[in-house]
Amino acid sequence: QVQLVESGGGLVQPGGSLRLSCAASGRHFSIFSMGWHRQAPGKKRELVAIIGSDGRTRYSDSVKGRFTISTDSAKRTAYLQLNSLKPEDTAVYYCNAHDQGGVEYWGRGTQVTLSS
């Protein structure tokens, strides 16, 4: 069984930064891609950033230039660096991963809250 565990969320002021981590554990699987999604209260879950096994990245327009996704394959961990945070970035951030066979895994999420 594969588990994804997010960490690094918290309360931060506008303009601040956070670094989220997503650690994969359990049975070994060949990662095809890892990504971060978020869901704000009353809104649908949306893709924030994704990184493929080839290192190619893609970002939503709302975070482009502010957030950076990266991975450490040796640690089987994905990161999301959040800079220049805005109140609209408040959400639960979820990590997900796809293996080479197309199976998708999800973490339970970590809360990011921008203070007023």
C-alpha positions as CSV (number, residue, x, y, z in Angstrom):
1,Q,0.0,0.0,0.0
2,V,1.2,3.5,-0.8
3,Q,0.7,6.4,1.5
4,L,1.3,10.1,0.8
5,V,1.7,12.3,3.8
6,E,1.7,16.1,3.5
7,S,3.3,18.5,6.0
8,G,4.4,22.1,6.2
9,G,1.0,23.9,6.2
10,G,0.2,26.6,8.7
11,L,-0.9,30.2,9.3
12,V,1.1,32.8,7.4
13,Q,0.7,36.5,6.6
14,P,0.1,37.8,3.1
15,G,3.4,38.1,1.3
16,G,4.9,35.3,3.3
17,S,6.2,31.9,2.3
18,L,5.7,28.3,3.2
19,R,7.2,25.0,2.0
20,L,5.0,22.0,1.8
21,S,6.3,18.5,1.7
22,C,4.8,15.2,0.5
23,A,6.5,12.0,1.5
24,A,5.6,8.8,-0.1
25,S,5.9,5.6,1.9
26,G,4.9,2.0,1.7
27,R,5.5,-0.3,-1.2
28,H,7.8,0.9,-3.9
29,F,6.2,2.3,-7.0
30,S,7.5,3.9,-10.1
31,I,6.4,7.5,-10.1
32,F,5.0,8.9,-13.3
33,S,4.1,12.3,-11.9
34,M,3.5,14.0,-8.6
35,G,1.3,17.0,-8.1
36,W,-0.3,19.4,-5.7
37,H,-4.0,20.4,-5.7
38,R,-5.9,22.6,-3.4
39,Q,-9.5,23.1,-2.3
40,A,-10.7,26.3,-0.8
41,P,-14.0,26.4,1.2
42,G,-17.0,26.1,-1.1
43,K,-14.8,25.6,-4.1
44,K,-13.8,22.6,-6.3
45,R,-10.4,21.0,-5.9
46,E,-8.0,22.5,-8.4
47,L,-4.6,21.6,-9.8
48,V,-1.9,23.8,-8.5
49,A,1.3,22.3,-9.9
50,I,2.5,19.0,-11.4
51,I,5.9,17.6,-12.1
52,G,6.6,14.6,-14.3
53,S,9.3,11.9,-13.9
54,D,11.2,13.8,-16.6
55,G,11.2,16.9,-14.5
56,R,8.8,18.9,-16.6
57,T,6.5,21.1,-14.6
58,R,3.2,22.8,-15.1
59,Y,1.4,25.4,-13.0
60,S,-2.0,26.9,-12.8
61,D,-2.1,30.5,-13.9
62,S,-3.0,31.7,-10.4
63,V,0.3,30.5,-8.9
64,K,2.7,30.7,-11.8
65,G,5.8,32.7,-10.8
66,R,5.0,32.4,-7.1
67,F,5.0,28.6,-6.4
68,T,7.6,26.1,-7.3
69,I,7.2,22.3,-7.4
70,S,10.2,20.0,-7.0
71,T,11.0,16.4,-6.0
72,D,13.7,14.4,-4.3
73,S,13.5,11.0,-5.9
74,A,15.9,9.5,-3.4
75,K,13.6,10.5,-0.5
76,R,10.4,9.9,-2.6
77,T,9.3,13.4,-1.6
78,A,7.7,16.2,-3.4
79,Y,7.8,19.8,-2.4
80,L,5.8,22.9,-3.1
81,Q,7.5,26.2,-2.3
82,L,4.8,28.9,-1.8
83,N,6.1,32.5,-2.1
84,S,4.3,35.8,-2.2
85,L,1.2,34.3,-0.6
86,K,-2.1,35.9,-1.1
87,P,-5.4,35.6,0.9
88,E,-6.9,33.6,-2.0
89,D,-4.2,30.9,-1.5
90,T,-6.0,29.8,1.7
91,A,-7.0,26.2,1.1
92,V,-6.3,22.6,2.0
93,Y,-3.4,21.5,-0.2
94,Y,-3.4,17.9,-1.3
95,C,-0.5,15.9,-2.7
96,N,-1.2,13.2,-5.4
97,A,0.9,10.9,-7.4
98,H,0.4,8.7,-10.4
99,D,2.4,5.5,-10.9
100,Q,3.5,4.2,-14.3
101,G,0.5,2.0,-14.4
102,G,-1.9,5.0,-14.1
103,V,-2.9,4.3,-10.5
104,E,-3.5,7.5,-8.6
105,Y,-2.7,8.1,-4.9
106,W,-3.8,11.0,-2.6
107,G,-2.7,12.4,0.7
108,R,-5.0,13.7,3.3
109,G,-4.0,17.3,2.9
110,T,-2.4,20.1,4.9
111,Q,-4.1,23.4,5.7
112,V,-2.6,26.7,4.5
113,T,-4.3,29.8,6.0
114,L,-3.5,33.4,5.2
115,S,-4.1,35.7,8.1
116,S,-5.8,39.0,7.6
